[in-house]
Amino acid sequence: MEFSNVTAKATANIYFEGKVVSHQIILADGQTKTMGVIFAGDYHFGTERAERMEITEGSCKVKLDGSEEVQSYEGGTYFDVPANSGFSIEVATGVCQYVCSYIDAS
């Protein structure tokens, strides 16, 4: 996955003692995305805005807040998270890479 004509923020977003790291990019049309890596472990994230998490490399298991179902995702797949919600993500081994896009309510 490649993005052209973007502004990249050099300062990283670092979570869980460096086990999740992302950088923000701003597209020419003003949309923002984050892209990063998740090292092996279990993590929970809250959301204010609805978002789409595209897994670009590696694999993970995800449970959306309010659901009992755990889904597996690997490179080339994605999951959507509602606004004002959250999700738990587990990376069993290695590194999972992702791109997070914010979904505007229309």
N, C-alpha and C positions, 0 to 999 in steps of 0.2 A: 504494500500500500504506500503510495506516495502522494504528497500534497505540494502543489506549486504556489508560488507567490504568497508566502505566509510570513508572518512575524512570529518568531520563536522567543519565548521567555527563557532566559538563561538560568534563572533561579528555580531549582527543583522543589517540588512538593514532596516532602519526605514523611512517611507514616510508619508506624510500628517499628521504631528503632532502625529504620533504613531498609526494612524488608519489602516495602512498597514505595516505589519512586516514580514520579511522573513529571512531565514538562508540559506547559501550556503552549498551544499555537493559536494564532488568530488568522483566519482565512481572509482573503481579499474582500469578501462580502460582509465581514465583521463577525461571522460565526466563530465560536471558540471550541476547541477540542483539547483534550489532554491525551497524552500517550505515555506509556510507561511499562514498567516491569513489576511483577509480583513474584517474590521468591517463595520457596516452599513454606507452608504454614497455613493457619486458619485466621481469617480476618473478617470484621464486620464494618460496613460502610453505611452511613445514612445519606439520604439524598434530599435536597431541597427542590431541585428541578428534575423533571423526567430525563432519563438518559438512556442511551444505547451503548452497551459495552461490546465492542467487536474484539474477539480474540484473534490475534494475528499470528501467534506462535505459541506452542505449548498446549497445555490443557488444564482444566479446572473443574470443580464442582461448585454449583451455586444453589443457594436456597433463598428465594425472595422472602422478605418479611411478610408474615401473614399466611405463608404457605408451608405445608409440611413436605412438599415435593422437592427433591434434590435432582437437579439436571446436570448432565456432563456436557462440557463445551470444549472444543479444540480449535486450532487455527482454521480460520475461514467461517466460523460461526459467530453468532451474537445473541445477546439477551437484552431485553428492555426492562427498565426499572421505573416504576411510577414515581411521580413527584411526592415529596414529603413521606418517603418510605425508606427502604434500605435493603441490603442483601448481605448474606454471609458467603464468603468465597474461600474455597480450600484448594491449594496447589499442593499436590501430594509429593512431587519430586521436580527438581529442575526449576525452570523459570517459565512463567506465563507472561506473554507480552500482549498489550491491549491498546486500543484507541477508544476513548470515551467521547461520545457526541451528545450534546444537550438537545433534547427534543422539545421544540416549542409547541405549546398547545394551540391548536388552530380551530 
